[in-house]
Amino acid sequence: MSTHGILKALLVAPLLTAGAAVTAALVAGKHHRFGATATEYRASLPGDGLLPEAQVQNDRACTILAPPSAVWPWIAQLGQDKAGFYSFEFLENLAGCQITGATQIHPEWQNPAVDDAFPLHPDLALRVAEVEPGRYLVATSQGGAAPGEMDFAMTWTFYLTSTAGPAGEQATRLHVRERYAAGNGSTRRMVDALSVVSAIMTWRMMSRLKTLCTQDADGAAAA
């Protein structure tokens, strides 16, 4: 399957469903900045310098009621060949992703390193470009693997900061940023479509991470 064929499959499947919150954001045209503040949208993050000519930037963010030390292990094991993306796995697999998602932390997946493959699909992979354990992971299409020619470049950043929860408890602000540089007008339209779908998929990812990280933190506290 060509790169465009894979991307079209990845685009179509998630559009079969969407949560009410994301649907409202799409209708309002806010899918490029779902959950992120204006300050977060303007902030410089790791990975931005890899794609200074990016034409599209998507920022999504949420607060997880667990410390960064409890959130990072779930981020560290992201990838099609590891824990998946905590999103709509059934829909991802309709697009041929062959994901078996994880609901627990796997010690063997806890050491992502620069230049590691970061697969999205068996035939499509990004590359880990920057990583600081406990703080951020950046994947890029530059140096990745794809069938055929890709006429766009992208970066995908997962950035964690410590914050306070509503009751003053230690919490984590998870900021997910995508940046795209398209080679032509038709690719730019595809990227815009990809931004709509990624809003849906990222909303699901963040929702599941809130549950997984909180359960994990509660279990650790009980132990």
C-alpha positions in Angstrom: 0.0 0.0 0.0 1.3 3.5 -0.8 1.9 6.1 1.8 -1.2 8.0 0.6 -3.2 4.8 0.8 -2.2 4.2 4.4 -2.9 7.8 5.3 -6.3 7.7 3.7 -7.2 4.5 5.6 -6.0 6.1 8.8 -8.1 9.2 8.1 -11.4 7.4 7.2 -11.7 4.9 10.0 -11.7 7.4 13.0 -14.4 9.5 11.3 -16.8 6.7 11.9 -17.0 7.8 15.6 -16.3 10.8 17.8 -17.0 11.9 21.3 -19.5 14.7 22.0 -16.8 17.0 23.3 -14.6 16.6 20.2 -17.6 16.9 17.9 -18.5 20.2 19.4 -14.9 21.3 19.0 -14.9 20.3 15.3 -18.1 22.2 14.7 -16.6 25.3 16.3 -13.5 24.9 14.2 -11.3 24.4 17.3 -9.8 21.1 16.4 -6.3 22.7 16.0 -6.3 23.7 19.6 -8.4 21.3 21.6 -8.0 21.6 25.4 -4.8 23.7 25.1 -4.6 27.3 26.3 -3.5 30.2 24.2 -0.3 30.3 26.2 0.4 26.6 25.5 -0.3 27.1 21.8 2.3 29.9 21.6 4.9 28.1 23.8 8.0 26.8 22.3 8.3 23.0 22.8 11.0 20.4 22.1 10.9 19.4 18.5 9.7 22.7 17.1 13.1 23.4 15.6 13.0 20.3 13.6 10.3 21.7 11.3 10.6 25.5 11.4 8.6 25.8 8.1 5.5 24.0 9.5 2.3 25.4 8.1 -0.1 23.6 10.4 0.2 23.2 14.1 -2.2 21.2 16.3 -2.1 21.5 20.1 -4.1 19.3 22.4 -3.7 19.2 26.2 -5.3 17.9 29.4 -4.6 17.6 33.1 -4.1 14.1 34.5 -4.5 13.7 38.3 -1.3 11.8 38.7 2.4 13.0 38.9 4.6 13.1 35.8 6.5 10.1 37.2 3.2 8.1 36.9 2.3 9.4 33.5 5.7 9.1 31.7 5.8 5.2 31.7 2.6 5.2 29.6 4.1 7.8 27.1 7.5 5.9 27.0 5.8 2.8 25.5 3.8 4.5 22.8 4.0 2.9 19.3 2.2 0.6 17.0 4.5 -2.3 18.0 4.3 -1.6 21.7 1.4 -0.2 23.7 -0.4 1.4 20.7 -1.7 4.9 21.2 -4.5 4.4 23.8 -7.0 5.5 21.2 -9.8 3.8 19.2 -7.9 0.6 18.5 -10.7 -1.1 16.7 -10.8 1.7 14.2 -7.0 1.9 13.9 -7.0 -1.8 13.1 -9.6 -1.3 10.4 -6.9 0.8 8.8 -4.5 -2.1 9.1 -2.5 -0.9 12.0 -2.4 -4.3 13.8 -2.4 -2.7 17.3 -2.7 -4.7 20.5 -3.0 -1.9 23.1 -1.6 -2.2 26.6 -3.5 -1.6 29.8 -0.4 -1.9 32.0 3.2 -0.7 32.1 5.7 -2.9 30.4 9.3 -2.6 31.7 10.8 -3.8 28.4 9.3 -0.7 26.7 10.5 1.9 29.0 13.7 3.1 27.3 12.8 5.0 24.1 16.0 6.3 22.5 16.9 8.8 19.8 16.8 7.1 16.4 14.4 4.4 17.5 11.6 3.6 15.1 8.2 4.9 16.2 5.7 2.9 14.1 2.3 4.2 13.3 1.4 1.2 11.0 3.3 -1.9 9.9 4.3 0.0 6.7 4.7 3.5 8.2 7.0 4.7 10.9 8.3 7.9 12.4 11.7 8.2 14.2 12.3 9.2 17.8 14.2 12.5 17.4 14.4 13.8 21.0 13.6 12.3 24.4 14.1 13.3 28.0 12.7 10.6 30.3 10.0 12.0 32.5 9.6 15.1 30.4 9.1 14.7 26.7 9.3 12.5 23.7 9.5 13.8 20.1 8.9 11.7 17.0 9.5 13.0 13.4 8.9 11.8 9.9 12.5 12.9 9.1 14.5 9.7 8.9 11.3 7.5 9.3 10.2 4.8 7.0 7.3 4.9 4.5 6.4 3.2 1.2 6.7 5.5 -1.8 7.2 9.3 -1.6 5.9 11.4 1.3 5.2 15.0 0.2 4.9 16.3 3.7 6.9 16.2 6.9 5.7 16.1 10.5 6.7 16.1 14.2 4.7 14.7 17.1 5.6 15.9 20.6 4.4 14.6 24.0 5.4 17.1 26.7 4.8 16.7 30.4 4.8 19.4 33.1 4.0 19.2 36.8 0.9 21.1 37.9 -1.6 21.1 40.8 -4.9 19.3 40.6 -8.2 20.9 41.8 -7.6 19.8 45.4 -4.0 20.8 45.3 -2.8 17.3 44.6 0.2 16.7 42.3 -0.9 16.4 38.7 0.5 16.4 35.2 -0.3 18.7 32.3 0.0 16.6 29.1 0.6 18.7 26.0 0.5 16.9 22.6 1.6 18.9 19.6 1.7 18.0 15.9 3.4 20.1 13.3 3.1 19.6 9.5 4.9 21.0 6.5 3.1 20.2 3.2 4.7 20.1 -0.2 1.7 21.3 -2.2 -1.9 22.4 -2.0 -3.5 19.0 -2.2 -1.2 17.7 0.5 -2.1 20.7 2.7 -5.8 19.7 2.3 -4.9 16.2 3.4 -3.1 17.5 6.4 -6.1 19.6 7.3 -8.2 16.5 7.2 -5.6 14.7 9.2 -5.9 17.4 11.8 -9.6 16.8 12.2 -9.1 13.0 12.7 -6.1 13.5 15.0 -8.4 15.7 17.2 -10.7 12.7 17.6 -7.9 10.2 18.2 -6.0 12.5 20.6 -9.2 13.2 22.6 -9.6 9.4 23.0 -5.9 9.0 23.9 -6.0 11.6 26.6 -9.3 10.2 28.0 -7.8 6.8 28.4 -4.5 8.1 29.8 -6.5 9.9 32.5 -8.0 6.6 33.5 -4.9 4.5 33.2 -2.6 6.9 35.0 -5.1 7.6 37.8 -5.7 3.9 38.3 -2.0 3.2 38.3 -1.3 6.0 40.8 -4.2 4.8 43.1 -2.8 1.2 42.9 0.7 2.4 43.8 -0.7 4.4 46.8 -2.7 1.4 48.0 0.4 -0.8 47.8 
